Amino acid sequence: QVQLVESGGGLVQTGGSLRLSCVVSGSTGSIYYMGWYRQAPGKEREFVSTINWSRGGTYYADSVKGRFTISRDNAKNTVYLQMNNLKPEDTAVYYCAADRTSGIGFSISSKEYQYWGQGTQVTVSS
């Protein structure tokens, strides 16, 4: 089992920054990818970014590329999402997720993740 706890959300003005954290506990040695997703009111959950837990390779959605940075600290069992130049359309509940299944390429589909955190709200005011 894997447990995920997000933190770091909040209210920020357009152009501001936030850093989300996701603390991972449990069977961390079996994780292949950690991902960040978001869900805005009335919309489907969408992929934001993913990182290979052991090798550190990263992948981003086009909508956040160049503004968001995903990273991990394996010693602290924590994944981060640094969000810069935030826009109102970034407003959503942000979730981290863990993928314990090996596969080819980055884990982008939400169906590839077996464990999810409770989410943290990010609100960007205009």
N, C-alpha and C positions, 0 to 999 in steps of 0.2 A: 504494500500500500504506500501511497504517496500523499502527503498533505501539503497544501499550498495556502499561504496567507499573504494577501496583497496589502500594501499600504502606500501612502504618498499622494493620494488624490486630493483634490481641493478645488477652490475657485481661483481663477487667474484671468487677467485681462489679455486681450488679443496681443500677440507678440511676446507674451511671457513664457516662462519655463516651469516645468515640474519634473521631478524624478520619481518614478514609481519603483517600488521594491516588491519582490515576491520571495518570501522565505520558504524553502523546500525542506521537508522533513520526511522521514520514513526511508523507503528503499531507493535512495538517491543514486546508488551505483548502477541501477538498471535503466536510468533515463537516457534516451538518445537525443531528444530535442525538447527545448522549452520554448513556448510561444506566448505571444501577447495577442489578445483579441479585444474587440470593443463592440459595444452594442448601444446604439442611440435609440431613444424612444420611438416606437413604431417601425423600427428597422431590424433587419436580420443581423445576427452577429457576424462581424467581418474580421478577416485576418489583418493584423498589423505588422508583426515581425516574428521571426523565429531565430533561435541560435542552437547550434550543435553543442550539447552539454560538455562533451569531452574535448572537441577540436576547436570550438569557438567560431566556426563559420556562421555567417549571418545572412539573412534575406529579409527584404522589406516590401511592403505594399507600395505601389507607386505613389499613393496619396501622402505617404509620410517620408518617403525617401529624401534624404538631405536635411530633414528636420529632426527625426527621431534616431536614437542610437540604442541598440540593445547590447547588453553586456552581461557577463556572469562572473561571480566570485565563488569558485568551487570550494574554497576553504570555508567560506561563510554559508555555503549552500543557498546562495541568493542570486536572483536574476533581476536586472535593472532595466528600466526603460526611461532613458533621458529624452524628454520632449521639449524641443525648443521652437521658437516662433509659432506658438500655438494659435490656432484659428478657431472661430466659433464652431465650425464643422467638425472639430475634434472632440466636441462635447459628447460624452458617452460614459457608460460604465466599462471600465477596463478590467479584463480578466487575464490571469496567467494560467497556463496549462502545461501539462507534462505528457510527453509521448514516450512510452516504454517499449515500443515496437520498432525493430530495425526495418529499414526500407531504403529505396533508392531515392536520393534527392532530399530536399528540404521538406519538412512536414508543414504543409500549408492548409490543407483541409482540416476543419474542426473535427471531422470524423476520425482523424488520426490521433487525437489526443484522448487519453483515458481519464485524466484527472484534471480538475478545475478548481480554482480558488473561488472565493465568494464575491469577488469584484470590488473595485474601488471607483468612486464617482469622480470624474473630471469634468469641470464646467468652465468653459472659456467665454467670458463676456465680451461683447463688442463695444 
